[in-house]
Amino acid sequence: MVIRDVRTRWNYTHAMIRRGRLLREAIDEWVFRHEDLRDLTLSRDDWKQLEQIERILEVSCINFIPWFLTRE
């Protein structure tokens, strides 16, 4: 199941992109099967950009969680 983005939670964006990349084949097939959604098909470059964004957000997650857990 895909994860929906939440505008005020950047870590949800990371989770959504990560899950989307894991489900890439299913997402591509689902969009292709729905003719009215074909304009939303992600290109290889789109998927590569999502991978790069995921990496950037992952660094933020790795650094944020220890800070959040140790704050007073």
Buried (B, 14 or more C-beta within 10 A) or exposed (E): EEBEBEEEEBBBBBBBBBBBEEBEEEBEEEBEEEEEEEEEEBEEEEBEEBEEEBEEBBEEBEEEEEEEEEEE
